[in-house]
């Protein structure tokens, strides 16, 4: 029973991080109808920078703030360089290649700057040995902290999108950018801010998941990106609550299958979940069907 509870808690923690990354993907999808496949490398860059700067003696809080600022700036630049020019071409899907290329480029930069070997990630939240007893099982404080921080951020972003002026702007641009522009909404600013917030979310997710794993390397972001993308699709593109539910479910299923059966089989659960949900409900758990006028 103790092992089962430990798998549940660790799955919830990892799943909450998936949801955090998925929310970042949703933000850019809402405003540009583009999925940024370079997101995984952005969260890797934030985690690598944090580990290296803290390792060199820089203040922990300052290192985290600088890393998050870099992540936000990278995504703003990616929108300007790799996405916006291709969106001007009607019907073009070139952004798929350009965002993938951006991710490969960032991975190469990280390998050149920090090396290809894994870097030890410092204890930012709690010591890896710190634990607490819940329902009779000893659970790492890192797992609890990562879960609570991730869920809190997703919840705050959901409220921000629903009730803030910028949130109204995001929803208006997502519905019809041309009409939003005619209504006086600064569409360009809304898009750039959505990419900046997406970068910040990716940076936070990278730092949190590295805290759990204890290491970070230039290639670790791709796996997280794939799982977060699946969480976003299963939850329903455009739904932060759906991404959270799907991310938590995916994390728990992965940990349970890895713990009781095989770690190799755990890698398949995400794709099985994706196919099963899309076969029954193509728009995702909480997604809405889109009406297209022709």
Backbone as a ProteinNet text record, in pm:
[ID]
protein_1_A
[PRIMARY]
XXXXXXXXXXXXXXXXXXXXXXXXXXXXXXXXXXXXXXXXXXXXXXXXXXXXXXXXXXXXXXXXXXXXXXXXXXXXXXXXXXXXXXXXXXXXXXXXXXXXXXXXXXXXXXXXXXXXXXXXXXXXXXXXXXXXXXXXXXXXXXXXXXXXXXXXXXXXXXXXXXXXXXXXXXXXXXXXXXXXXXXXXXXXXXXXXXXXXXXXXXXXXXXXXXXXXXXXXXXXXXXXXXXXXXXXXXXXXXXXXXXXXXXXXXXXXXXXXXXXXXXXXXXXXXXXXXXXXXXXXXXXXXXXXXXXXX
[TERTIARY]
82.1	0	85.8	196.3	286.3	344.6	385.4	443.6	341.1	217.9	110.4	89.9	85.5	65.6	184.5	304.7	422.7	416.6	370.8	356.5	249.8	142.4	34.9	85.6	152.5	200.7	306.9	397.7	500.2	437.2	334.9	264.4	189.7	126.6	57.2	154.6	271.2	372.3	421.3	459	507.8	394.9	274.2	160.6	126.4	144.3	118.2	216.8	339.6	438.7	398.9	350.3	300.6	192.2	102.3	-7.3	45.5	150.7	209.8	267.4	337	392.4	279.6	177.2	62.4	-9.1	-17.8	-80.5	-1.7	131.4	214.3	190.9	176.9	144.4	8.4	-87.1	-220.3	-219.5	-138.1	-133.9	-95.8	7.8	50.8	-46.2	-109.4	-206.5	-329.8	-375.2	-493.8	-476	-360.4	-342.9	-289.5	-224.4	-165.2	-202.3	-271.9	-301.7	-172.8	-70.8	59.9	99.7	148.1	205.5	357.3	414.3	558.2	633.2	687.5	758.5	900.4	937.2	1065.3	1053.7	932.9	906.4	992	1015.2	1094.8	1236.6	1294.6	1431	1435	1326.5	1320.9	1323	1244.1	1245.1	1378.5	1443	1575.6	1677.6	1671	1763.9	1748.9	1623.6	1599.8	1657.6	1636.5	1687.7	1840.1	1900.5	2046.6	2109.4	2053.1	2105.5	2097.5	1983.4	1966.4	2071.8	2090.8	2188	2329.5	2368	2504	2529.5	2432.8	2452.6	2458.2	2371.5	2377.2	2507	2549.5	2674.8	2796.6	2785.7	2898.1	2898	2796.6	2794.8	2695.2	2617.3	2518.9	2403.1	2345.6	2230.4	2119.4	2057.8	1959.8	1840.5	1782.8	1666.2	1700.6	1816.3	1859.8	1881.3	1939.3	1962.2	1830.2	1730.5	1599.6	1533.1	1539.4	1477.8	1542.9	1675.7	1746.5	1707.4	1699.6	1663.3	1521.9	1428.8	1290.9	1283.1	1361.3	1363.7	1418.7	1522.2	1580.1	1477.9	1404.9	1304.2	1194.4	1147.6	1045.8	1096.7	1221.3	1279.4	1301.1	1342.3	1365.5	1236.3	1124.3	999.1	946.7	971	933.4	1012.9	1143.3	1228.3	1185.6	1147.7	1105	978.5	888.7	766.5	800.1	893.1	930.1	1006.7	1096.9	1187.5	1133.2	1079.3	1047.6	900.1	812	668.3	596	613	537.1	557.9	681.9	698.5	624.7	615.9	552.2	400.5	347.4	202.7	147.2	235.9	191.3	160.1	212.5	186.5	60.3	-44.3	-172.9	-162.8	-213.2	-214.9	-81.8	19.4	152.8	160.3	225.4	252.5	402.9	470.3	614.7	656.6	563.9	598.3	631.4	579.3	612.5	763	816.3	958.8	1041.9	996.5	1074.9	1083.2	973.6	978.1	1059.4	1049.1	1135.1	1282.1	1309.2	1445.8	1496.2	1408.1	1446	1485.1	1406.3	1437.3	1570.9	1599.1	1728.2	1842.8	1820.7	1923.2	1954.6	1851.4	1872.6	1941.7	1906.7	1972.3	2120.4	2152.2	2291.8	2368	2303.1	2366.4	2397	2299.7	2320.4	2433.8	2441.2	2548.3	2684.2	2689.2	2814.3	2857	2758.7	2790.5	2815	2736.8	2742.6	2791.6	2812.1	2853.1	2732.7	2760.6	2652.4	2617.7	2697.3	2671.8	2568.1	2501	2400.6	2466.6	2396.8	2444.8	2359.2	2423.9	2349.8	2267.6	2141.1	2054.7	2048.4	2070	2074.4	1936.4	1933.8	1807.6	1754.8	1655	1596.8	1482	1397.4	1279.6	1309.4	1337.6	1370	1485.9	1547.5	1650.6	1586.5	1662	1610.1	1579.1	1637.4	1613.4	1494	1441.6	1328.4	1201	1128.9	1005.2	904.7	779.7	672.9	581.6	518.7	431.4	287.7	232.7	95.2	21.8	-87.1	-167.8	-82.2	19.2	102.8	222.1	234	345	437	567	664.1	676.9	649.3	648.7	750.3	827.6	928.3	863.1	920.6	870.7	883.6	982.4	999.1	877.2	826.5	708.1	588	570.2	456.1	467.5	588	608.1	587.8	641.7	626.4	479.3	407.2	264.6	187.6	209.7	133.7	165.5	293.2	332	272	279	227.9	77.6	4	-142	-180.6	-107.8	-136.2	-117.2	-8.9	17.1	-89.7	-126.4	-230.9	-362.1	-396.4	-519.9	-519.5	-408.5	-398.2	-405.6	-340.8	-346.6	-488	-560.6	-699.5	-784.8	-767.6	-840.9	-800.3	-670	-618	-675.8	-683.2	-736.4	-886.8	-956.4	-1101.7	-1146.2	-1070.1	-1122.9	-1036.6	-917.1	-833.3	-856.8	-816.5	-829.6	-748.2	-626.4	-543.2	-606.7	-669.8	-737.4	-850.7	-926.5	-1032.3	-971.8	-857.2	-789.8	-745	-691.7	-648.4	-766.5	-877.6	-994.8	-1052	-1044.8	-1094	-1006.4	-875.1	-781.6	-796.3	-816.8	-835.2	-961.3	-1065.6	-1192	-1183.5	-1132.8	-1122.3	-1025.9	-900.3	-802.1	-836.3	-896.4	-931.6	-1039.9	-1141.7	-1248.2	-1195.1	-1104.9	-1045.8	-969	-898.1	-823.8	-918.2	-1029.6	-1128.7	-1191.2	-1197.7	-1254.6	-1154.1	-1032.5	-932.5	-839.9	-847.3	-758.3	-621.9	-514.1	-379.1	-335.8	-374.8	-352.8	-205.5	-120.5	23.5	78.3	38.7	84.2	31.6	-93	-152.6	-74.4	-37.8	37.6	175.1	244	378.2	373.6	274	260.4	228.7	149.8	118	243.8	332.3	458.3	549.5	550.3	633.5	587.5	456.1	403.6	426.4	416.6	443.5	587.9	680.5	820.7	843	773.8	786.4	734.9	621.2	566.6	661.8	721.6	818.3	939	986.5	1100.5	1071.5	954.9	915.8	905.9	843.1	828.6	965.1	1058.3	1191.8	1263	1251.4	1315.8	1251.5	1118	1047.5	1077.8	1073.7	1096.4	1243.3	1334.1	1475.7	1498.8	1418	1427.1	1392.5	1295.6	1255.8	1361.2	1406.2	1499.7	1640.1	1677.2	1809.7	1917.9	1890.1	1986.4	1914.4	1991.6	1937	2043.2	2000.8	2093.5	2028.8	2104.6	2049.2	1935.7	1921	1818.9	1693.7	1682.5	1571.7	1438	1441.1	1318.2	1223.5	1275	1191.2	1086.6	1127.5	1035.2	922.1	956.9	855.8	760.2	813.6	730.4	625.8	668	575.3	462.7	498	396.9	303.9	359.5	276	183.3	232.7	149.1	32	59.7	-46.7	-147.3	-97.6	-187.4	-276.6	-219.2	-296.1	-404.1	-369.7	-465.9	-574.5	-534.5	-632.3	-725.9	-670.5	-753	-842.6	-801	-876.4	-800.4	-753.5	-677.7	-763.3	-709.4	-784	-840.7	-824.6	-878.9	-766.7	-746.6	-643.9	-684	-813.1	-860.3	-844.8	-875.9	-859.4	-715.2	-623.1	-480	-435.1	-488.5	-451.7	-500.8	-626.9	-682.8	-606.8	-583	-512.4	-368.1	-302.4	-164.6	-151.9	-241.7	-238.7	-267	-367.4	-400.7	-284.3	-220.6	-107.4	9.6	39	148.9	126.7	5	-25.8	-20.1	-78.3	-76.3	67	149	289.8	362.2	347.1	417.6	367.5	236.7	181.7	228.5	225.2	267.7	417.8	496.4	641.1	673.4	598.5	626.7	583.1	469.3	413.6	440.8	474	495	632.6	647.9	775.1	791.3	908.6	932.6	918.6	953.9	941.4	795.2	709.4	566.3	505.3	563.8	510	517.4	615.9	629.6	515.3	450	342.3	207.7	195.1	63.9	12.2	103.9	61.6	-5	52.7	-1.7	-130	-138.4	-262.2	-374.7	-344.3	-443.1	-486.4	-390.3	-421.2	-515.6	-483.4	-565.8	-704.6	-711.5	-839.9	-932.8	-878	-961.5	-1004.7	-912.9	-947.2	-1044.6	-1041.2	-1135.4	-1277.9	-1289.3	-1421.2	-1465.1	-1372	-1404	-1290.2	-1297.5	-1186.2	-1141.6	-1231.6	-1194.2	-1129.5	-1110.1	-1050.3	-1155.4	-1110.5	-1203.8	-1289.9	-1227.1	-1301.3	-1293.4	-1246.6	-1239.7	-1375.8	-1387.1	-1512.5	-1495.1	-1599.8	-1595.2	-1592.9	-1509	-1498.7	-1592.3	-1658.5	-1744.8	-1670.4	-1654.7	-1580.2	-1677.3	-1677.3	-1762.4	-1692.3	-1765.4	-1706.2	-1798
-120.9	0	126.4	121.3	236.9	266.8	161.8	180	239.1	192	243	393	435.1	576.8	660.6	606.2	678.5	699.3	597.4	609.6	713.3	714.9	812.2	954.6	978.1	1113.7	1159.2	1069.9	1107.7	1130.3	1049.7	1068.3	1200	1238.5	1367.2	1482.9	1469.1	1574.6	1592.8	1481.7	1487.9	1531.1	1480.2	1515.6	1663.1	1723.5	1866.8	1948.1	1899.4	1966.9	1953.3	1834.7	1817.6	1921.5	1939.7	2035.7	2178.1	2209.6	2342.9	2369.9	2272.2	2286.8	2293.1	2209.6	2208.1	2341.7	2407.2	2539.1	2639.5	2629.8	2716.3	2692	2565.6	2533.2	2589.5	2581	2634.2	2784.8	2855.8	3001.9	3045.4	2983.3	3021.4	2969.1	2855.8	2801.3	2889.9	2941.2	3026.5	3149.5	3212.8	3342.2	3333.1	3221.7	3213.1	3085.3	2991.8	2860.2	2786.3	2808.9	2746.4	2671.2	2550.8	2475.1	2489	2542.5	2567.4	2441.7	2369.2	2245.5	2270.8	2396.1	2428.2	2451	2432.9	2458.4	2371.1	2246.6	2156.7	2206.8	2261.5	2314.3	2441.6	2518.1	2641.1	2606.8	2506.2	2468.9	2406.9	2339	2283.6	2394.8	2498.8	2611.4	2677.4	2698.7	2761.4	2676.6	2544.4	2456	2451	2443	2438.1	2566.9	2679.8	2808.4	2818.5	2775.9	2780.9	2696.1	2573.1	2482.8	2538.1	2588.7	2638.6	2765.2	2857.1	2982.7	2959.8	2873.7	2844.1	2771	2681	2609.2	2699.6	2812	2906.5	3005.1	2994.4	3078.7	3192	3205.1	3312.5	3284.8	3391.6	3378.5	3298.1	3206.8	3114	3187.3	3282.5	3355.4	3434.5	3498.6	3576.3	3485.1	3368.7	3273.3	3229.1	3202.1	3159.5	3270.9	3393.4	3507.1	3531.2	3522.3	3541.4	3431.6	3307.3	3194.9	3211.6	3254.4	3274.7	3389.8	3495.1	3607.2	3564.2	3481.6	3430.2	3344.2	3258.2	3172.1	3255.4	3359.1	3446.1	3518.9	3568.3	3641	3549.1	3425.7	3330.6	3304.9	3290.9	3263.4	3386	3504.5	3625.6	3633.9	3606.7	3609	3500.3	3382.9	3273.6	3310.9	3383	3426.3	3522	3613.5	3714.4	3652.4	3558.9	3504.4	3379.2	3286.4	3153.1	3130.3	3216.3	3189.5	3297.8	3421	3529.9	3538.7	3530.5	3539.6	3430.1	3310.4	3198.2	3205.7	3275	3290	3384.2	3464.7	3555.8	3482.6	3359.6	3278.8	3197.3	3225	3160.4	3008.6	2937	2790.7	2724.6	2801.7	2744.3	2672.2	2556.2	2482.5	2484	2583.2	2591.6	2610.9	2662.6	2683.8	2552.7	2440.9	2311.4	2287	2307.8	2286.7	2392.5	2517.3	2626	2613	2573.3	2558	2435	2328.2	2212.5	2249.4	2326.6	2372.7	2459.4	2544.6	2627.5	2540.3	2436	2347.2	2277.9	2231.6	2165.6	2264.9	2387.4	2492	2520.2	2535.9	2563.2	2445.9	2325.5	2207.2	2206.8	2246.3	2254.6	2362	2476.6	2585.6	2540.2	2471.3	2423.3	2320.8	2232.4	2132.6	2198.5	2303.4	2374.4	2452.8	2514.4	2600.3	2522.3	2418	2347.4	2203.4	2154.4	2016.2	1924.5	1803.3	1708.9	1620.2	1626.2	1543.3	1607.7	1523.6	1573.1	1658.1	1764.2	1855.2	1834	1823.5	1805.7	1930.4	1910.2	2024.3	2042.2	2163.9	2187.4	2176.4	2160.8	2157.7	2300.1	2332.2	2466.8	2475.3	2372.4	2375.2	2310.6	2181.1	2106.7	2013	1962.4	1861.2	1733.5	1659.4	1534.9	1432	1449.6	1355	1394.2	1515.4	1562.2	1491.1	1436.5	1364.8	1384.3	1352.4	1365.8	1244.8	1204	1087.3	1129	1073.3	1100.3	969.1	951.8	828.7	703	717.8	602.5	582	661.4	647.6	768.4	743.7	853.2	910.9	1040.7	1108	1221.8	1232.1	1338.3	1475.6	1567.6	1705.1	1773.2	1729.9	1787.3	1758	1634.4	1598.5	1684	1700.8	1778.7	1924	1980.9	2120.8	2143	2053.5	2066.4	2057.6	1963.8	1948.9	2075	2125.6	2241.9	2366.4	2386.6	2504.2	2497.2	2380.9	2365.4	2386.5	2322.9	2337.9	2482.2	2546.7	2686.4	2776.4	2756.4	2838.8	2817.2	2690.4	2661.8	2726.1	2716.2	2777.6	2928.5	2991.9	3137.7	3182.6	3107.3	3141.6	3127.6	3027.1	3009	3128.6	3172.4	3289	3414.7	3427.4	3544.1	3551	3436.4	3433.3	3460	3421.5	3437.3	3578.4	3643.1	3764.3	3888.9	3877	3995.2	4054.9	4178.9	4245.6	4174	4132.2	4060	3926.4	3861.9	3735.8	3751.9	3861.1	3889.9	3911.1	3979.3	4002.6	3872.5	3780.2	3650.7	3576.1	3573.7	3501.7	3567.2	3700.4	3769.8	3740.1	3742.3	3712.6	3567.1	3477.4	3336.2	3314.9	3391.6	3376.5	3433	3556.8	3621.4	3738.9	3721.3	3829.3	3955	3939.1	4056.2	4138.4	4071.4	4141.6	4205.2	4134.3	4189.2	4317.4	4318.5	4438.2	4554.6	4527.4	4631.8	4686.9	4605.3	4648.5	4723.8	4744	4821.8	4740.4	4607.6	4522.7	4515.3	4544.4	4539.1	4394.4	4338.6	4197.2	4160.4	4245.5	4214.6	4202.4	4293.4	4287.6	4163.2	4129.5	4010	3885.6	3876.4	3760.5	3754.4	3867.2	3868.2	3834.4	3889.2	3857.7	3710.2	3651.4	3509.4	3424.4	3463.7	3391	3412.8	3533.1	3560	3475.3	3473.1	3393.4	3244.5	3202.3	3063	3026.8	3119.3	3097.2	3091.1	3178.5	3176.3	3044.6	2997.4	2869.9	2754.6	2758.7	2654.9	2659.3	2779.7	2792.9	2737.7	2771.2	2719.4	2567.2	2514	2368.6	2300.2	2358.5	2299.9	2295.3	2401.5	2406.8	2305.8	2295.8	2205.4	2059.2	2022.5	1881.5	1844	1938.6	1911.6	1893.4	1963.8	1946.1	1802.7	1743.8	1606.2	1506.8	1527.2	1431.1	1442.4	1562.8	1583.4	1616.9	1599.8	1632.8	1697.4	1760.1	1817.4	1806.2	1770.5	1760.4	1822.3	1851	1920.2	1846.5	1717.8	1644	1611	1656.9	1608.4	1678	1787.4	1863.1	1800.7	1722.8	1667.4	1571.2	1483.2	1386.8	1458.9	1561.5	1638.2	1708.3	1760.2	1828.8	1734.8	1614.2	1516.9	1483.9	1459.7	1424.7	1543.1	1664	1782	1806.9	1782.7	1796	1698	1574.3	1474.5	1517.7	1572.8	1621.1	1734.4	1824.3	1935.8	1886.8	1789	1737	1655.3	1569.3	1487	1574.7	1675.5	1764.5	1853.2	1879.6	1967.7	2096.6	2118.7	2240.4	2362	2448.4	2567.4	2557.4	2444.6	2426.5	2404.6	2501	2486.3	2378.4	2373.4	2271.3	2131.9	2119.7	1991.1	1947.6	2042.5	2009.7	1961.8	2022.7	1982.7	1841.4	1813.1	1679.8	1573.4	1600.9	1504.8	1486.1	1595.1	1585.5	1501.9	1524.5	1447	1299.3	1272.2	1133	1063.2	1134.5	1077.3	1047.9	1141.9	1121.8	1003.6	990.1	880.1	745.7	739.1	614.7	573	669.2	638.4	577.8	640.5	593.7	457.1	435.9	307.5	193.3	216.9	112.8	86.8	195.4	178.6	105.5	134.5	74	-70.4	-102.9	-237.7	-330.2	-272.6	-359.2	-338.4	-228.5	-205.9	-58.8	-1.1	137.5	155	51.3	60.2	70.1	-6.2	-2.6	131.7	200.4	329.5	432.8	419.2	515.4	503.3	387.4	367.1	418.8	438	471.6	605	699.7	829.9	819.1	741.3	728.1	645.5	545.6	468.7	558.1	642.5	736.6	835.5	883.7	979.1	917.9	799.2	733.2	702.5	655.1	618.1	738.7	849.4	968.6	1027.5	1038	1098.3	1011.9	881.2	793.9	815.4	847.4	867.1	1013.1	1102.9	1247.3	1324.1	1345.5	1404.6	1542.3	1620.3	1753.7	1751.9	1632.1	1622.7	1623.5	1601.2	1587	1711.1	1828.2	1951.8	2049.2	2004.2	2090.7	2111.4	2216.3	2247.4	2231.1	2184.1	2171.9	2310.7	2324.6	2453.1	2457.1	2571.3	2594.5	2679.5	2630	2702.4	2747.1	2877.8	2933.2	2924.5	2879.7	2870	2940.4
0	0	0	78	83.7	-53.9	-124	-257.3	-353.1	-345.1	-430.2	-407.8	-281.9	-250.6	-298.1	-283.8	-331.4	-482.4	-555.9	-700.7	-737.1	-660.1	-684.9	-665.5	-553	-523.9	-624.5	-660.1	-758.1	-895.1	-929.9	-1056.5	-1062.4	-952.2	-946.9	-963.4	-903.7	-912.4	-1055.6	-1119.2	-1257	-1351.4	-1328.6	-1413	-1405.9	-1288.6	-1275.5	-1359.3	-1369.7	-1455	-1602	-1642.1	-1778.7	-1808.4	-1711.8	-1729.5	-1744.2	-1670.1	-1676.4	-1815.5	-1870.2	-2005.6	-2107.9	-2088.5	-2179.6	-2181.4	-2066.7	-2061	-2144.1	-2139.3	-2222.5	-2370.5	-2409.4	-2549	-2587.5	-2495.7	-2521.9	-2544.5	-2467.1	-2478.9	-2620.3	-2675	-2809.7	-2915.4	-2887.4	-2982	-2989.8	-2876.1	-2874.8	-2963	-2953.8	-3019.6	-3162.1	-3197.7	-3332.3	-3408	-3341.4	-3400.2	-3436.5	-3355.3	-3376.7	-3249.8	-3266.1	-3155.8	-3162.3	-3058	-3057.1	-3015.7	-3113.5	-3084.8	-3034.2	-3017.5	-2955.3	-2806.1	-2751.9	-2609.9	-2518.6	-2558.8	-2476.3	-2456.1	-2560.6	-2549	-2466.4	-2467.2	-2386.4	-2238	-2198.3	-2056.6	-2017.6	-2112.4	-2085.5	-2062.6	-2146.6	-2133.2	-1996.4	-1952.6	-1822	-1709.2	-1716.5	-1611.9	-1612.3	-1731.9	-1742.1	-1689.4	-1728.3	-1681.2	-1529.6	-1474.7	-1329	-1258.8	-1306.9	-1244.1	-1254	-1369.9	-1391	-1309.3	-1308.2	-1235	-1084.6	-1033	-889.5	-856.4	-945.1	-924.5	-924.6	-996.9	-1001.3	-885.1	-796.1	-677	-679.7	-786.8	-794.3	-698.7	-645.5	-556.7	-623.7	-550.3	-606.8	-669.1	-596.1	-645.9	-771	-770.1	-885.8	-1006.6	-984.4	-1093.7	-1155.6	-1071.9	-1122	-1201.7	-1150.6	-1220	-1355.7	-1361.5	-1488.2	-1586.9	-1539.4	-1626.4	-1682	-1598.4	-1644.1	-1744.9	-1719.9	-1813.4	-1948.9	-1947	-2071.9	-2145.7	-2072.6	-2135.1	-2201.2	-2132	-2190.4	-2312.8	-2305.7	-2419	-2539.1	-2514.5	-2624.1	-2700.9	-2629	-2698.5	-2773.1	-2720.8	-2794.9	-2925.3	-2916.6	-3035.9	-3134	-3080.5	-3168.6	-3244.9	-3180.3	-3249.8	-3363.1	-3337.7	-3437.1	-3553.9	-3522.5	-3623.9	-3690.6	-3610.2	-3662.5	-3693	-3642.9	-3658	-3737.2	-3697.3	-3760.5	-3911.7	-3962.7	-4108.6	-4184.7	-4125.2	-4194.3	-4187.1	-4086.3	-4076.2	-4182.4	-4241.5	-4346.7	-4476.7	-4486.5	-4605.3	-4580.7	-4652.4	-4630.6	-4648.3	-4547.2	-4554.1	-4528.5	-4493.3	-4471.8	-4337.7	-4337.2	-4214.3	-4184.9	-4241.3	-4223.7	-4080.5	-3994.8	-3855	-3783.4	-3834	-3773.5	-3784.1	-3904.9	-3927.7	-3855.2	-3859.9	-3800.3	-3648.4	-3582.3	-3437	-3396.5	-3476.2	-3451.4	-3469.8	-3574	-3597.9	-3484.5	-3431.6	-3317.2	-3198.1	-3172.6	-3061.5	-3078.8	-3200.2	-3228.2	-3213	-3259.3	-3246.6	-3099.9	-3017.1	-2874.8	-2805.6	-2846.2	-2789.9	-2825.8	-2949	-2990.2	-2915.2	-2894.3	-2818.5	-2676.3	-2614	-2477.1	-2470.6	-2569.4	-2572.6	-2588	-2671.6	-2694	-2570.3	-2503.3	-2389.4	-2260.3	-2238.6	-2110.5	-2120.7	-2243.6	-2260.2	-2278.6	-2321.4	-2349.5	-2230	-2124.9	-2008.1	-1916.3	-1838.5	-1744.4	-1636	-1597.8	-1493.2	-1369.1	-1253.2	-1128.1	-1098.9	-1064.7	-1033.8	-882	-834.7	-688.9	-624.7	-493.5	-419.4	-405	-484.6	-483.2	-383.3	-379.6	-292.6	-157.4	-159.4	-38	-68.1	35.7	18.5	-34.3	-114.6	-170.6	-62.6	55.5	165.2	251.1	232.4	312.8	270	367.4	337.3	449.3	419.5	517.6	503.4	611.4	608	577.6	469.4	430.3	411.7	486.1	477.7	496.7	581.9	613.3	521.9	417.1	322	331.7	320.9	323.1	182.3	171.6	42.3	44.3	-62.9	-72.3	-70.8	4.9	10.1	-125.5	-204.6	-337.6	-424.9	-417.6	-495.7	-454.8	-325	-276.1	-319	-305.7	-341.6	-491.2	-573.9	-719	-758.7	-698.9	-727.8	-690.1	-570.6	-522.8	-604.4	-636.6	-715.3	-855.8	-918.3	-1054.7	-1059.9	-969.2	-967.5	-937.2	-844.8	-811	-932	-1007.1	-1124.6	-1231.4	-1255.8	-1355.1	-1313.9	-1184.8	-1135.9	-1149.7	-1113.8	-1125.5	-1271.1	-1360.2	-1501.9	-1557.2	-1510.5	-1552.9	-1509.4	-1384.3	-1335.3	-1410.5	-1436.6	-1508.1	-1649.6	-1715	-1850.9	-1853.8	-1748.9	-1746.1	-1707.8	-1616.9	-1556.7	-1576.3	-1633.3	-1653.5	-1791.8	-1807.9	-1937.4	-2043.7	-2006.3	-2102.6	-2139.5	-2040.6	-2068.6	-2168	-2153.4	-2251.5	-2390.3	-2392.2	-2519.8	-2584.2	-2503.9	-2555.9	-2616.5	-2546.6	-2596.9	-2722.2	-2726.8	-2845.8	-2966.7	-2947	-3056.2	-3099.6	-3003.1	-3036.1	-3119.7	-3090.8	-3163.5	-3304.8	-3316.3	-3447.3	-3437	-3477.5	-3462.9	-3542	-3660.4	-3740.5	-3672	-3621.3	-3549.6	-3421.6	-3352.1	-3230.1	-3260	-3373	-3412.7	-3440.9	-3508.1	-3536.9	-3409.6	-3306.5	-3178.3	-3093.2	-3144	-3072.7	-2984.3	-2992.3	-2911.7	-2979.2	-2906.3	-2966.2	-2988.9	-3102.8	-3130.5	-3120.8	-3176	-3176.3	-3033.8	-2946	-2807.4	-2736.7	-2763.5	-2702.3	-2741.8	-2868.9	-2917.9	-2851.1	-2845.9	-2786.5	-2637.6	-2567.8	-2425.4	-2404.1	-2493.9	-2480	-2495.8	-2586.4	-2602.8	-2483.2	-2429.1	-2312.1	-2193.2	-2167.9	-2057.2	-2081.1	-2206.7	-2240.2	-2206.4	-2235.3	-2201.2	-2051	-1977.5	-1831.3	-1773.3	-1825.7	-1780	-1810.9	-1930.5	-1967.5	-1874.4	-1842	-1752.1	-1614.4	-1560	-1428.5	-1432.1	-1538.7	-1551.8	-1558.7	-1633.4	-1644	-1510.7	-1433.8	-1302.4	-1207.3	-1210.2	-1119.4	-1150	-1277.9	-1311.7	-1289.4	-1305.8	-1278.2	-1128.9	-1048.3	-903.9	-864.5	-934.6	-905.8	-954.9	-1079.3	-1138.8	-1081	-1037.2	-978.5	-1078.5	-1208	-1312.6	-1430.5	-1516.9	-1639.5	-1748.1	-1869.2	-1981.2	-2104.8	-2209.3	-2326.8	-2396.6	-2375.9	-2449.4	-2371.6	-2245.9	-2164.3	-2193.3	-2266.7	-2289.8	-2390.3	-2486.5	-2592.2	-2536.6	-2446.5	-2387.1	-2313.7	-2237.9	-2165	-2260.3	-2370.4	-2468.5	-2527.4	-2562.4	-2621.6	-2524.5	-2398.5	-2298.9	-2270	-2267.1	-2244.8	-2363.5	-2483.7	-2603.1	-2597.7	-2556.4	-2543.3	-2437.1	-2325.4	-2219.9	-2271.4	-2351.8	-2407.3	-2502	-2586.9	-2684.2	-2614.8	-2521.5	-2450.3	-2366.9	-2301	-2220.5	-2303.8	-2428.9	-2517.1	-2539.2	-2662.4	-2692	-2659	-2574.7	-2534.4	-2394.9	-2328.7	-2194.3	-2094.4	-2004.6	-1901.4	-1801.2	-1767.1	-1674.2	-1734.4	-1863	-1930.9	-1933.5	-1957.4	-1958.1	-1820.9	-1714.9	-1579.5	-1549.6	-1583.3	-1558.4	-1637.7	-1765	-1850.5	-1804.9	-1766.8	-1720.6	-1594.3	-1498.6	-1374.2	-1400.8	-1485.1	-1517.3	-1586	-1678.4	-1751.4	-1658.4	-1569.2	-1475.1	-1383.2	-1330.3	-1239.1	-1312.6	-1431.6	-1508.9	-1540.1	-1579.4	-1610.4	-1490.9	-1375.5	-1256.3	-1211.2	-1216.2	-1173.6	-1264.5	-1395.1	-1488.5	-1476.1	-1460.5	-1443.8	-1314.3	-1207.9	-1078.8	-1067.5	-1128.1	-1111.4	-1229.7	-1344.4	-1460.1	-1522	-1597.4	-1665.8	-1702.8	-1678.1	-1721.2	-1871.6	-1948.1	-2094.1	-2134.6	-2066.9	-2098.6	-2062.1	-1964	-1920.9	-2032.5	-2121.8	-2231.2	-2331.7	-2334.7	-2431.2	-2381.8	-2250.4	-2194.6	-2247.4	-2272.2	-2321.4	-2458.1	-2545	-2680.4	-2681.1	-2593.6	-2581.3	-2531.5	-2431.6	-2379.1	-2486.1	-2565.1	-2671.5	-2774.7	-2822	-2923.5	-2869.2	-2743.8	-2684.7	-2671.1	-2622	-2601.8	-2735	-2830.1	-2958.7	-3038.7	-3016.4	-3085	-3034.1	-2904.9	-2844.5	-2853.3	-2827.5	-2824.2	-2892.1	-3022.2	-3097.8	-3048.6	-2990.3	-2943.2	-2805	-2746.9	-2614.9	-2505.6	-2381.7	-2270	-2249.4	-2243.5	-2217.2	-2333.9	-2447.8	-2565.5	-2627.9	-2707.1	-2775.5	-2924.9	-2989.1	-3133.3	-3197	-3300	-3367.8	-3487.4	-3502.6	-3616.7	-3717.9	-3837	-3940.8	-4049.3	-4076.8	-4181.1	-4315.6	-4416.4	-4549.3	-4650.1
[MASK]
++++++++++++++++++++++++++++++++++++++++++++++++++++++++++++++++++++++++++++++++++++++++++++++++++++++++++++++++++++++++++++++++++++++++++++++++++++++++++++++++++++++++++++++++++++++++++++++++++++++++++++++++++++++++++++++++++++++++++++++++++++++++++++++++++++++++++++++++++++++++++++++++++++++

